[in-house]
Amino acid sequence: MGVLIVGDVHGCYHTLKALLKEHWRPEEDDLILIGDLINKGPHSAKTIKYALKLQNLHPQKVVLIRGNHEQWFLEHFQAQSRSKNYLALCKELEHYGLEPKEVYKQVKLWPLHWENGQLYVSHAGLSENAKDPFNPSDINGLLKNRKSLKRLPKVQVIGHNIISAGKPLFRPQENAWYIDTGAWFQTHLSALLFSSQSSVPKVIQIARKAKDNPKQA
């Protein structure tokens, strides 16, 4: 049994699908998507639809963590926003047979973190500076934090903070892995595969597929 944790996808649907086809064994491993499935990249709606399908097929195996971009969607829906970017996303969702209201209901249920005896997984990490880490508005909370992480007995795994070197980074002083390698504008989508036999994960990277390349202006 293992845990596969995938970094920020940001609409790179084809890349995510390829990574999971090659590296995820649903009969054996849990799958954690660390948030920010949407925006920036070209295929937000297809990515959301795919993630929800996986969760429906494997409800005991798939965990979808909420990221700050999913929170952005929730807040714009609640405000009945007329934002150009929000309306474009709604139109894209509808094109792929997803009602924004139903997506809202699903995404609202996504947790801000997941943990087991070994790991503490969230989008932006548990920081010493958070007044209330579970408050979506807290700039240092689990959705938005960009400050140093609280060192926990468990290994923290986070996305959100892009690693410019392009590969997952372990910070011993925080006992934490950073796995957002900017798939939507750099070159690779990254993931970690933890086994029950080892605290050192297998680092997985897959090059961004051409169909996920940034759209040209």
Order of alpha helices (4+ residues) and beta strands (2+ residues): beta-alpha-beta-alpha-beta-alpha-alpha-alpha-beta-beta-beta-beta-beta-beta-beta
